[in-house]
Every structure is written in structure tokens, then in C-alpha cells.
Amino acid sequence: MNLNENYIKIKEFISQYYWIAGIPFLIWGFILAMESKEDINRNQKETYGMVYGARPIYKQYSKRNYKYEFYYNGKKYTGTSTAYNSKNVENGNFYKVEFSDKNPEHSRMNFDLEYVREIKTDENGKIDTTYVPKDQKLRNEMKERLEKYKIELDTIKN
């Protein structure tokens, strides 16, 4: 056998069985994902994060990878979570983030309920940030408008 024949045989072998080389990487990735999930479950904390990007996993109408950021102990962390494509999930929306307080790099976003960030400043100048479910915020705004309308209606009657 000459060098060229060996090269052709090796090339054929590799082209036929190249997928086998990927198996250890898949197993390693699966183990890392399971360790991250277990770490979150053991050392779970919650905060709120903001979506800042999305891309489809396979097709336009399938699941999507959503990128998000959140803060813990004054430090910014980022992560990605998978959810079905939804017109409600947009950049700038806030959702709950579950993460490990031992390793905040291990996190996942919960897309069940959207939140609205409210920033209030008290008379001393202290800034307070709260997150309110979007549905509740809309109900409260409607209630305030109706009460304002009722007050205006009452003043017209008198």
C-alpha cells in the first residue's frame, strides 16, 4: 500500500464515522445541563430579569432561545432560556429568573408571567424598584381611571 491509498482509506473511514466523535461532547453537555439544573434547585433564589434577544432554534415558528440579563449582589449576569415562540415575549420585557445563589451563572427564566418594573423615589431621595405583574398593573391603571372619571362625574353633578 502506498501513502495515497492509506490516505484514501483513512478519509473514507473518517467520513463514514465522523459522528461518533460528537458523542462525548453531547454527553458532556448533557451532564453540565443536569448539574446546572440541580444546582438551581438546591440553592434557589429568585429575581427579575430583562429579555434582550431571541433567536429561533430550528424554524421560525418553533421554540426560541431567549437571552436575558439580571443583577445579583450588584453584579450583572446573563443567561439563555428556551421557550415556545410567543408574540408576548419581546426585548425589554421582565420575567422571573431562578438562579443558584452559589453560582448565579446557573439560571433559568420563567416566562409564565410578565412583570412591569416600577421605580419610585421617596421624599428622602431613596430609589425603590419593584416588579408588579403586568395584568395587575393594567387592572390598577383602569381602576384609577374609573375612579378619576367617577370623581369628575360627581363634581359635575354637584
Wavefront OBJ file of the C-alpha trace (Angstrom):
o trace
v 0.000 0.000 0.000
v 1.268 3.340 -0.843
v 0.732 6.582 1.033
v -2.082 7.741 -1.243
v -4.117 4.551 -0.712
v -3.742 4.884 3.079
v -4.878 8.471 2.908
v -7.986 7.498 0.897
v -8.869 4.676 3.329
v -8.460 6.955 6.356
v -10.533 9.659 4.680
v -13.321 7.154 3.874
v -13.273 5.833 7.449
v -13.499 9.344 8.925
v -16.249 10.432 6.535
v -18.241 7.318 7.444
v -17.833 7.521 11.244
v -17.264 11.246 11.968
v -20.475 11.484 14.004
v -19.010 9.199 16.684
v -16.570 11.957 17.682
v -19.537 14.156 18.702
v -20.988 11.693 21.221
v -18.611 12.584 24.097
v -19.411 16.283 23.587
v -23.157 15.572 23.702
v -22.757 13.544 26.893
v -20.591 16.267 28.449
v -23.167 18.954 27.516
v -25.997 16.874 28.974
v -24.109 16.367 32.239
v -23.373 20.112 32.531
v -27.049 20.952 31.910
v -28.186 18.466 34.575
v -25.643 19.806 37.103
v -26.815 23.373 36.448
v -30.466 22.391 36.903
v -29.672 20.519 40.127
v -27.616 23.460 41.447
v -30.530 25.849 40.835
v -32.931 23.501 42.611
v -30.611 23.142 45.643
v -29.565 26.808 46.028
v -32.533 28.593 44.517
v -33.013 32.361 44.681
v -35.359 34.491 42.594
v -35.019 37.876 40.982
v -36.294 39.591 37.852
v -34.528 39.714 34.530
v -34.975 41.502 31.237
v -35.101 39.823 27.832
v -32.663 41.404 25.386
v -32.526 38.990 22.468
v -34.138 35.984 20.810
v -33.409 33.596 18.003
v -35.220 30.541 16.656
v -33.806 27.128 17.464
v -34.950 25.366 14.332
v -37.703 27.057 12.366
v -39.380 30.432 12.563
v -42.423 29.091 14.456
v -40.679 26.683 16.807
v -39.038 27.125 20.185
v -36.741 30.093 20.633
v -33.650 30.826 22.709
v -34.214 33.998 24.701
v -31.231 35.923 26.056
v -31.723 37.758 29.338
v -29.828 39.692 31.966
v -30.319 40.107 35.693
v -28.474 41.565 38.661
v -27.493 39.846 41.893
v -25.406 41.480 44.637
v -24.673 44.393 42.327
v -23.220 42.208 39.572
v -24.750 41.684 36.137
v -25.362 38.140 34.897
v -26.653 36.885 31.572
v -28.308 33.678 30.530
v -30.407 31.959 27.911
v -33.651 30.074 28.301
v -35.771 28.202 25.821
v -39.486 28.766 25.348
v -42.020 28.416 22.594
v -42.234 31.303 20.168
v -44.603 33.877 21.586
v -45.518 37.332 20.357
v -45.764 38.396 24.017
v -42.070 37.814 24.744
v -40.207 40.830 23.407
v -36.971 42.653 24.119
v -37.322 44.759 27.252
v -39.920 42.509 28.923
v -39.301 41.418 32.522
v -39.801 37.890 33.873
v -38.798 35.969 36.987
v -35.365 34.382 36.969
v -34.491 31.422 39.169
v -30.779 31.053 39.853
v -28.279 29.434 42.189
v -27.025 31.777 44.908
v -23.784 29.725 44.980
v -23.223 30.179 41.229
v -25.519 32.786 39.610
v -24.251 31.724 36.173
v -26.667 28.813 36.608
v -30.044 30.404 35.906
v -33.313 29.976 34.040
v -36.070 32.412 33.131
v -39.724 31.634 33.799
v -41.936 33.002 31.003
v -45.290 32.229 32.688
v -45.943 35.764 33.931
v -44.690 39.095 32.604
v -43.747 41.820 35.086
v -43.523 45.594 34.862
v -40.727 47.468 36.625
v -41.820 50.385 38.791
v -39.195 52.817 40.031
v -40.251 55.101 42.866
v -38.321 57.765 44.742
v -39.336 58.599 48.298
v -39.079 62.025 49.965
v -35.517 61.256 51.127
v -34.390 60.563 47.560
v -34.112 56.810 48.083
v -34.906 54.868 44.918
v -37.035 51.757 45.265
v -37.583 49.306 42.419
v -40.491 46.888 42.478
v -41.846 44.449 39.923
v -45.589 44.083 39.501
v -47.365 41.528 37.302
v -48.358 43.279 34.080
v -52.010 42.153 34.392
v -52.262 43.651 37.876
v -50.642 46.899 36.713
v -53.170 47.227 33.874
v -56.087 46.493 36.259
v -54.812 49.102 38.734
v -54.461 51.716 35.986
v -58.006 51.023 34.765
v -59.317 51.209 38.309
v -57.578 54.576 38.853
v -59.012 55.922 35.590
v -62.506 54.811 36.527
v -62.195 56.379 39.978
v -60.935 59.616 38.431
v -63.831 59.577 35.980
v -66.272 58.898 38.842
v -64.837 61.832 40.856
v -65.120 64.131 37.824
v -68.691 62.940 37.228
v -69.582 63.578 40.894
v -68.211 67.139 40.756
v -70.248 67.865 37.634
v -73.448 66.650 39.320
v -72.916 68.902 42.358
l 1 2 3 4 5 6 7 8 9 10 11 12 13 14 15 16 17 18 19 20 21 22 23 24 25 26 27 28 29 30 31 32 33 34 35 36 37 38 39 40 41 42 43 44 45 46 47 48 49 50 51 52 53 54 55 56 57 58 59 60 61 62 63 64 65 66 67 68 69 70 71 72 73 74 75 76 77 78 79 80 81 82 83 84 85 86 87 88 89 90 91 92 93 94 95 96 97 98 99 100 101 102 103 104 105 106 107 108 109 110 111 112 113 114 115 116 117 118 119 120 121 122 123 124 125 126 127 128 129 130 131 132 133 134 135 136 137 138 139 140 141 142 143 144 145 146 147 148 149 150 151 152 153 154 155 156 157 158
